[in-house]
Amino acid sequence: MLLTQHQTEQGLLVAVCDDDVVGDTFEGDGARLTVEEGFYAEDAETVDADVVVEALSRAAIANIVGTEAVELAIEHEIVDEGAVLDLDGTRHAQLLRL
């Protein structure tokens, strides 16, 4: 998975996606999502599941794209499955901690 982390005024912003979705556009449920290389991959590290879980656990804001990445977040109770969008065969979740 690809992981990008940025410190913002609102806290840690984490973007994580499956390796194979960068550059793709997904649609469904009235939503459209393009997995932009500049946001998800440009400064990203290729990491394993443990690193992703640790980063998401610290995130104030997170964008998660791809079946593997979203399933990992659900499995570790970082996001609720009911809040996940299914878009063209992939999954997308957002996280905001207040």
N, C-alpha and C positions, 0 to 999 in steps of 0.2 A: 504494500500500500504506500501511497505517497502522502507525506505529512508536511504541512507548512504551519509555522507558528509565528505570530506577530503580537507584540505587546501594544495595546491601544489604551486610550484614556478610559475605556470601559472595562479593561482587563485583557486577559489573554484571548486572542482570536486564533482558533485552530481550524484549519481546512484539511480534510482527509478524504482521499478517494482511492478507489481501486485503480491499479496501474493501467488497465485497459479501457478506461472511459474518458481519458483526457482528449479533448477536442470534439467529443461527441455531443449531440443535442438530443434531449429526451423530451417527450411530450405526453401529457395525460391529465385527466381531471381538470382541464382548463388551465394547466400550468405548462410552462416551457422552461427548460433548464439547459444551458450550454456549459459544459465543464471546461471553462477557459484555462488555457495553459498558463497564462500570466498569473492567475489567482491560485490554481491548484498545483501547478507543477514547476513553475519557473525557479523558485527558491526551495523546492521541496527536497526532502530526504526520502529515500526508499527505506522503510522501516518494517519491523515485525509487529505482530498483534500486541505484545506487551508494551511497546513504546506508544502505540496508538492509544491504548486504554489509559496509560499514565497521563498522556497529554490531554485527552478528553476529560479526564477526572479533574484537571486543573483549569479547564477552559471556562471563561465567562460567556463566550460566544463560539459556536462551532457550526460548520457546514460539512456535512458528511454525504458522500455520493458513492454509490456502487453497492452491489449486493453484499459483498464480503465485509466492507467497512460498516455498513448499516447493521448487518447481522451481529457483528462484534459489539457495537454500541448497545444493541438490544440485549444481548447475552449478559453484558456487564451492568445492565440496568442504568445506563447513561441516558438513553432515550426510551420512550414508551412506544411500543409497536403500533399503537393506535394513532400516533402522530406522524407516522412514516407515509410518504407519498410513493406510489408505484407509478413510474413514468417509463413507458416504452420498454419494459423488461428490466429496468434497474430500479434501485430504491434511493430515496433522498430524505434526509432528516436535517433539521436545524435545531440548535440548542441555544437557549438564552437563560443564563442564571442571573437572577436579580439579587 
